[in-house]
Amino acid sequence: MIRIEGTITTGSAHAECVASALAPDNLSGMETAAAGDDAVVTGIRGEHLRSVTASVDDYLMNLAIAEEVCSYLLEKAGRA
Protein backbone atom coordinates (compact mmCIF):
# COMPACT_ATOMS: atom_id res chain seq x y z
CA MET A 1 0.00 0.00 0.00
CA ILE A 2 1.28 3.49 -0.81
CA ARG A 3 1.24 6.46 1.53
CA ILE A 4 0.64 9.95 0.15
CA GLU A 5 1.62 12.96 2.26
CA GLY A 6 1.87 16.65 1.58
CA THR A 7 1.64 20.12 3.02
CA ILE A 8 -0.24 23.09 1.63
CA THR A 9 1.01 26.48 2.85
CA THR A 10 -1.01 29.52 1.86
CA GLY A 11 -0.31 33.16 2.60
CA SER A 12 -3.19 34.88 4.37
CA ALA A 13 -3.77 38.29 5.91
CA HIS A 14 -6.23 36.61 8.31
CA ALA A 15 -4.46 33.33 9.10
CA GLU A 16 -6.07 32.64 12.51
CA CYS A 17 -9.58 33.29 11.22
CA VAL A 18 -9.07 31.20 8.08
CA ALA A 19 -7.46 28.28 9.92
CA SER A 20 -10.29 28.29 12.48
CA ALA A 21 -12.88 28.30 9.71
CA LEU A 22 -11.22 25.40 7.88
CA ALA A 23 -10.39 23.13 10.81
CA PRO A 24 -13.92 21.74 11.40
CA ASP A 25 -13.99 20.42 7.81
CA ASN A 26 -10.72 18.51 8.14
CA LEU A 27 -10.95 14.81 7.40
CA SER A 28 -9.11 12.27 9.55
CA GLY A 29 -5.91 12.65 7.52
CA MET A 30 -5.78 16.45 7.65
CA GLU A 31 -4.55 19.06 10.14
CA THR A 32 -4.91 22.81 9.64
CA ALA A 33 -3.33 25.59 11.69
CA ALA A 34 -2.22 29.19 11.41
CA ALA A 35 1.53 29.60 11.05
CA GLY A 36 2.22 33.01 12.51
CA ASP A 37 0.04 35.91 11.42
CA ASP A 38 0.39 35.42 7.69
CA ALA A 39 0.06 31.77 6.67
CA VAL A 40 -2.28 28.81 6.91
CA VAL A 41 -0.66 25.37 6.84
CA THR A 42 -2.54 22.14 6.17
CA GLY A 43 -0.97 18.71 6.27
CA ILE A 44 -2.75 15.96 4.37
CA ARG A 45 -2.09 12.24 4.17
CA GLY A 46 -3.86 9.24 2.78
CA GLU A 47 -3.45 5.93 1.01
CA HIS A 48 -5.55 6.44 -2.13
CA LEU A 49 -4.54 9.04 -4.70
CA ARG A 50 -8.10 9.66 -5.82
CA SER A 51 -9.31 10.44 -2.27
CA VAL A 52 -6.33 12.68 -1.51
CA THR A 53 -6.89 14.56 -4.77
CA ALA A 54 -10.59 15.02 -3.98
CA SER A 55 -9.74 16.19 -0.45
CA VAL A 56 -7.25 18.75 -1.77
CA ASP A 57 -9.81 19.98 -4.31
CA ASP A 58 -12.45 20.41 -1.56
CA TYR A 59 -9.91 22.05 0.73
CA LEU A 60 -8.91 24.63 -1.88
CA MET A 61 -12.55 25.57 -2.48
CA ASN A 62 -13.14 25.88 1.27
CA LEU A 63 -9.95 27.92 1.60
CA ALA A 64 -11.14 30.46 -0.98
CA ILE A 65 -14.50 30.80 0.77
CA ALA A 66 -12.89 31.10 4.22
CA GLU A 67 -10.58 33.86 2.94
CA GLU A 68 -13.53 35.82 1.55
CA VAL A 69 -15.66 35.39 4.68
CA CYS A 70 -12.83 36.29 7.07
CA SER A 71 -11.88 39.34 5.00
CA TYR A 72 -15.49 40.50 4.96
CA LEU A 73 -16.12 39.92 8.67
CA LEU A 74 -12.86 41.48 9.82
CA GLU A 75 -13.40 44.46 7.52
CA LYS A 76 -16.89 44.96 8.98
CA ALA A 77 -15.40 44.75 12.50
CA GLY A 78 -12.76 47.34 11.51
CA ARG A 79 -9.86 44.90 11.95
CA ALA A 80 -8.90 44.29 8.31
C-alpha positions as CSV (number, residue, x, y, z in Angstrom):
1,M,0.0,0.0,0.0
2,I,1.3,3.5,-0.8
3,R,1.2,6.5,1.5
4,I,0.6,9.9,0.2
5,E,1.6,13.0,2.3
6,G,1.9,16.7,1.6
7,T,1.6,20.1,3.0
8,I,-0.2,23.1,1.6
9,T,1.0,26.5,2.9
10,T,-1.0,29.5,1.9
11,G,-0.3,33.2,2.6
12,S,-3.2,34.9,4.4
13,A,-3.8,38.3,5.9
14,H,-6.2,36.6,8.3
15,A,-4.5,33.3,9.1
16,E,-6.1,32.6,12.5
17,C,-9.6,33.3,11.2
18,V,-9.1,31.2,8.1
19,A,-7.5,28.3,9.9
20,S,-10.3,28.3,12.5
21,A,-12.9,28.3,9.7
22,L,-11.2,25.4,7.9
23,A,-10.4,23.1,10.8
24,P,-13.9,21.7,11.4
25,D,-14.0,20.4,7.8
26,N,-10.7,18.5,8.1
27,L,-11.0,14.8,7.4
28,S,-9.1,12.3,9.5
29,G,-5.9,12.7,7.5
30,M,-5.8,16.5,7.7
31,E,-4.5,19.1,10.1
32,T,-4.9,22.8,9.6
33,A,-3.3,25.6,11.7
34,A,-2.2,29.2,11.4
35,A,1.5,29.6,11.0
36,G,2.2,33.0,12.5
37,D,0.0,35.9,11.4
38,D,0.4,35.4,7.7
39,A,0.1,31.8,6.7
40,V,-2.3,28.8,6.9
41,V,-0.7,25.4,6.8
42,T,-2.5,22.1,6.2
43,G,-1.0,18.7,6.3
44,I,-2.7,16.0,4.4
45,R,-2.1,12.2,4.2
46,G,-3.9,9.2,2.8
47,E,-3.5,5.9,1.0
48,H,-5.5,6.4,-2.1
49,L,-4.5,9.0,-4.7
50,R,-8.1,9.7,-5.8
51,S,-9.3,10.4,-2.3
52,V,-6.3,12.7,-1.5
53,T,-6.9,14.6,-4.8
54,A,-10.6,15.0,-4.0
55,S,-9.7,16.2,-0.5
56,V,-7.3,18.7,-1.8
57,D,-9.8,20.0,-4.3
58,D,-12.4,20.4,-1.6
59,Y,-9.9,22.0,0.7
60,L,-8.9,24.6,-1.9
61,M,-12.6,25.6,-2.5
62,N,-13.1,25.9,1.3
63,L,-9.9,27.9,1.6
64,A,-11.1,30.5,-1.0
65,I,-14.5,30.8,0.8
66,A,-12.9,31.1,4.2
67,E,-10.6,33.9,2.9
68,E,-13.5,35.8,1.6
69,V,-15.7,35.4,4.7
70,C,-12.8,36.3,7.1
71,S,-11.9,39.3,5.0
72,Y,-15.5,40.5,5.0
73,L,-16.1,39.9,8.7
74,L,-12.9,41.5,9.8
75,E,-13.4,44.5,7.5
76,K,-16.9,45.0,9.0
77,A,-15.4,44.7,12.5
78,G,-12.8,47.3,11.5
79,R,-9.9,44.9,11.9
80,A,-8.9,44.3,8.3
